[in-house]
């Protein structure tokens, strides 16, 4: 494998990893709210549905 081909492959993988990380960061707020909603629904199902 030529040196330029290796460099290009590394650049492609680095770009792909950066894209995935940015997508996860962008979705982190949604995921956090979703998990909290699931916990609240479970707590409401077993509790008396009071909020303090």
C-alpha atoms as one frame of an Amber mdcrd trajectory, in Angstrom:
protein
   0.000   0.000   0.000   1.346   3.376  -0.940   1.942   6.020   1.660  -0.677
   8.353   0.102  -3.259   5.548   0.192  -2.580   4.934   3.891  -2.907   8.624
   4.663  -6.165   8.827   2.747  -7.567   5.778   4.551  -6.646   7.253   7.936
  -8.304  10.536   6.964 -11.485   8.744   5.890 -11.680   6.765   9.143 -10.980
   9.872  11.242 -13.736  11.757   9.407 -16.159   8.881   9.914 -15.385   8.674
  13.629 -15.768  12.443  14.002 -19.134  12.321  12.222 -20.411   9.541  14.505
 -19.240  11.376  17.634 -20.919  14.617  16.506 -24.161  12.754  15.778 -24.121
  11.160  19.237 -23.461  14.522  20.882 -26.308  16.102  18.938 -28.676  13.330
  20.044 -27.511  13.212  23.674 -30.122  15.687  24.900 -32.916  13.732  23.249
 -31.628  10.445  24.630 -31.314  11.892  28.142 -34.876  13.259  28.098 -36.185
   9.959  26.741 -34.507   7.935  29.502 -35.789  10.321  32.175 -39.295  10.013
  30.727 -39.104   6.238  30.910 -37.989   6.390  34.552 -40.790   8.826  35.367
 -43.383   6.618  33.702 -42.126   3.600  35.645 -42.193   5.582  38.894 -45.702
   6.828  38.183 -46.875   3.281  37.500 -45.647   2.067  40.884 -46.097   5.250
  42.920 -49.024   7.440  43.762 -48.129   9.822  40.900 -47.240  12.730  43.162
 -44.691  15.285  42.079 -42.636  17.047  44.694
